[in-house]
Amino acid sequence: MSAEAAPTARVAPAKAPAIMRAEHVTKEFGGLVAVSDVSIEIPKRSIVSMIGPNGAGKTTLFNMLTGLYRPSGGRIYLEDREITTKRPDIITSLGVARTFQNIRLFRAMTALENVVVGRHARMRAGVWGSIVRLPGVRREELAARERSREILDYVGLDHSQFDQLAGNLSYGDQRRVEIARALASDPTLLLLDEPTAGMNPQESDRLTDFMRKLRDDLGLTILLIEHDMRVVMGISERISVLDLGELIAEGPPAEIRGNSRVIEAYLGRQEER
């Protein structure tokens, strides 16, 4: 009689390492607590959404992750490096780029010039070299313009619009230029603040597909603030929910969709209704 084979142990899937994490982060403005003791992790090569009602503290948290605001408490890490008190330009040079809820292009500059500005984070010429226009500086500037053209082409801007003033472009094309400017710094982590705001469903679908393409083609990690729940549920691998400055839920879309605290935050308590 043969001995029974021992049952095979089931091994849990390895957890993806975090590219960025915030630990017990708080932000106060005077006596107002905008973000309170929030801890989140963003896994590498993932697409994570941050949602919540207006005034929940989402953009404030974005501003701390990118160095625009200094936390009142807590710590922020990019991989194993603490960046809590780093300037925005330093954080950009370390591989973090972002767009804004309200598009912030240089409207009197061309689309191409806007992207070249984003490329400066990877250029080595100093102030003196830029003034005297050394041959190496000129070569670097030409390379930056060529790379910027490639990025504009990648995000889908028509070639005829490269040299148009950014302020004359359509809303959707301005969004493309803003994303291109962020990509010009060669980020590993891209933060998008309401990227589909003002878009119709077809435009939102195209941008959703493009975000997946960025992750798959470039190996990017994407963190976005988004109010369109169709986009959030369709693209996110993980969702973090803020309400009144606090993290009230975190998990995959299926789990968040049925979370009673999330439903309450968006729809209000039964007794209030």
C-alpha positions, 0 to 999 in steps of 0.5 A: 500500500503506497503512502499518501502524498503530503498536501502541498502548502499554499503559498500566499502571493508576494506583496509588491514593494511600495514605491512610496509610503506615507506614515501617520501624515498630518497637515494643519492650517492654523487650527484646521486639520486638513489631513489627520494621521493618514498612512498609505502605501503605493505598490510599484507598477500599480494604478491606485486611485484616491477618492472622497467627497469634496474637502476630504483632503485629497489634494492636500495629501498630494501636495505633501507627497510632492513637496508643495506642503510640508507635513505638520506630522508624520513621514513620507518615503520614496522607496527607502529614502525619506522625502518628508522635508525635501523641496519639490524640485528635489522630489521631481529629480528623484522620479516623482511627477504630477499634474494639477486639478486646474491645468497649469501650463505656460499659456504664452509658450508653445506646447513644445516649449512647455514640455522642454521645461519639464525636461530641465529636471534631467538636464545638466547645464548650469546657469553659467553654461546656459549663459555662455552657450557652450557646445555641450549645452547646445547639444543638450538643448537640441536633445531635449527638444527632440525628446520633447517632440517624441513625448508629445507624439506619444501622448497623441498631440497632432504634430501641427500643434507642437508649435502652437501656444498652449493657451490656444489649444483645446482643453483635451489637448492642454491635458495631453501637454500637461501629461507630456510635461510631467513625463518629460522628467522621466518619472517612476511615479506619476500623480494625476489630480482629476485627469478626466475633469471636464471630459466626456465619456469617450475622452475619459475612456481614451485617457483611461486606456492611455494610463494603462499604456503608461504603466505597461509601456514605461513601467510607471506607477500611477496615483490619481485623484478622480471623481468619476467612479466609472473611471475609478472602478474600471482602472484601479487596482487599489483605492484609498478613500478619504473623508474629512481628512481621515483614511476611512477605507482602503482596498480593491474596487470590489471591496470599496464598492460595498463598504458602508463607510464609503457609501455613508461618506458619499451619500450621508447618514440615513438620519441626516437624509 
